[in-house]
Amino acid sequence: QVMLVESGGGLVQPGGSLRLSCAASGIFFRYYVMGWYRQAPGKQRELVARINTGGFINHTHSYIDSVKGRFTISRDDTKNTVYLQMNSLKPEDTAVYYCNTGTRDLDWGQGTQVTVSS
């Protein structure tokens, strides 16, 4: 059974940091491009960051402009887990964050709520 389980969200003040984790099961994780997505209230779900497959040194990643320089995506193929380090958080980063493949192939998990507020 394919399952994605996100964790690590919470309430943080502007300028703060969070590290999200997503554990995948039931797939050959290392062969998938993985992405972090977010959905704010009243908005469509958007791809925030993605990381390609490849060796430990060769993972390439990309980001939407609004998070470049603040967010870092990484993966540990030995743990079937993808991470999102979020620094310098802003109120506009408030959303439910999800992981999935780069082409949204899998059923969505429950997501993890990130709220940035003073």
PyMOL commands that set and color helices and strands:
alter all, ss='L'
color gray80, all
select helices_A, chain A and resi 29-31+65-67+91-93
alter helices_A, ss='H'
color red, helices_A
select strands_A, chain A and resi 3-7+10-12+18-25+34-39+46-51+61-63+71-76+81-86+95-101+112-116
alter strands_A, ss='S'
color yellow, strands_A
deselect
rebuild
show_as cartoon
